[in-house]
Amino acid sequence: MPSKDRKLIRDIAKQRIMILFRLGEEEVRKGRIELAKRYGEIIYRIAAKANIKIPKPIKRRICRKCKVILIPGLSMRVRIQSEGSKGSRVVITCLHCGWIRRYYIKVKREKE
């Protein structure tokens, strides 16, 4: 397949991922969780088929276990845990399946 065709396919796939993500967010807000899960599954399938990475902001907002679109307060709980001098971490919990993801926040040290 020529590289032009491959670029076109990847561009279309990225656009569809963005559209599906927005639709999934709307469905979670309306309370239709099963449809939002389906949109999450389709996002992963499109990315695999087109051989592209899901953009980081979107990937962090999809539960890896149940594939539901995560929205703070509706489908996910967000907490910040202090790690003392190391920094902190953000703990995200899916409210549908209980899956937990942790993101570390590093503290920048100033040299004296």
C-alpha positions as CSV (number, residue, x, y, z in Angstrom):
1,M,0.0,0.0,0.0
2,P,1.4,3.4,-1.0
3,S,2.4,5.7,1.9
4,K,-0.2,8.3,0.8
5,D,-3.0,5.8,1.3
6,R,-1.6,4.7,4.7
7,K,-1.4,8.4,5.8
8,L,-5.0,8.9,4.7
9,I,-6.2,5.8,6.6
10,R,-4.4,6.9,9.8
11,D,-5.8,10.4,9.5
12,I,-9.3,9.1,9.1
13,A,-8.8,6.7,12.0
14,K,-7.7,9.5,14.3
15,Q,-10.7,11.6,13.3
16,R,-13.1,8.7,14.0
17,I,-11.4,8.1,17.4
18,M,-12.0,11.7,18.3
19,I,-15.7,11.5,17.2
20,L,-16.4,8.3,19.0
21,F,-14.8,9.6,22.2
22,R,-17.0,12.7,22.1
23,L,-20.1,10.5,21.5
24,G,-19.0,8.3,24.4
25,E,-18.7,11.2,26.8
26,E,-22.2,12.3,25.8
27,E,-23.6,8.8,26.4
28,V,-22.0,8.6,29.9
29,R,-23.6,11.9,30.8
30,K,-27.0,10.7,29.6
31,G,-26.5,7.5,31.7
32,R,-26.2,5.0,28.8
33,I,-23.1,3.2,30.0
34,E,-23.4,0.2,27.7
35,L,-23.3,2.4,24.6
36,A,-20.3,4.2,26.0
37,K,-18.5,0.9,26.6
38,R,-19.2,-0.1,23.0
39,Y,-17.7,3.2,21.8
40,G,-14.6,2.5,23.9
41,E,-14.3,-0.9,22.4
42,I,-14.6,0.5,18.9
43,I,-11.9,3.1,19.6
44,Y,-9.4,0.4,20.5
45,R,-10.4,-1.7,17.5
46,I,-9.9,1.2,15.1
47,A,-6.5,2.0,16.6
48,A,-5.4,-1.6,16.2
49,K,-6.7,-1.9,12.6
50,A,-5.1,1.3,11.5
51,N,-1.9,0.6,13.5
52,I,-1.9,3.9,15.3
53,K,-1.6,4.9,19.0
54,I,-4.6,6.3,20.7
55,P,-3.8,9.9,21.8
56,K,-2.7,10.1,25.4
57,P,-5.5,12.4,26.6
58,I,-8.1,9.9,25.2
59,K,-6.3,6.8,26.4
60,R,-6.2,8.0,29.9
61,R,-9.9,8.6,29.9
62,I,-10.9,5.0,28.8
63,C,-11.0,2.2,31.4
64,R,-8.6,-0.5,30.3
65,K,-10.7,-3.2,31.9
66,C,-14.3,-2.5,31.0
67,K,-13.6,0.1,28.2
68,V,-16.1,2.7,29.5
69,I,-15.4,6.4,28.9
70,L,-14.3,7.9,32.2
71,I,-15.7,11.2,33.3
72,P,-14.7,12.5,36.8
73,G,-17.6,12.2,39.2
74,L,-19.8,10.1,36.9
75,S,-17.8,7.1,35.9
76,M,-14.5,7.7,37.7
77,R,-13.2,8.9,41.1
78,V,-10.0,11.0,41.2
79,R,-7.9,11.2,44.3
80,I,-4.5,12.7,45.0
81,Q,-2.1,10.9,47.4
82,S,0.9,12.6,48.9
83,E,4.1,10.6,48.7
84,G,6.1,13.0,51.0
85,S,9.3,14.3,49.5
86,K,9.0,12.1,46.4
87,G,6.0,14.1,45.1
88,S,2.4,12.9,44.7
89,R,0.3,10.6,42.6
90,V,-3.1,10.8,41.1
91,V,-5.3,7.7,41.7
92,I,-8.1,7.1,39.2
93,T,-10.8,4.5,40.0
94,C,-13.4,3.3,37.5
95,L,-16.8,3.3,39.3
96,H,-18.1,0.5,37.2
97,C,-15.5,-2.2,37.5
98,G,-13.2,-0.9,40.2
99,W,-10.1,-0.8,38.0
100,I,-7.4,1.5,39.4
101,R,-4.7,3.5,37.6
102,R,-2.0,5.6,39.2
103,Y,-0.1,8.5,37.7
104,Y,3.0,9.8,39.5
105,I,3.6,13.5,39.7
106,K,7.3,14.2,40.1
107,V,8.5,17.2,42.1
108,K,11.1,19.4,40.5
109,R,14.0,20.1,42.8
110,E,15.5,23.5,42.9
111,K,19.3,23.6,43.2
112,E,20.5,25.8,46.0
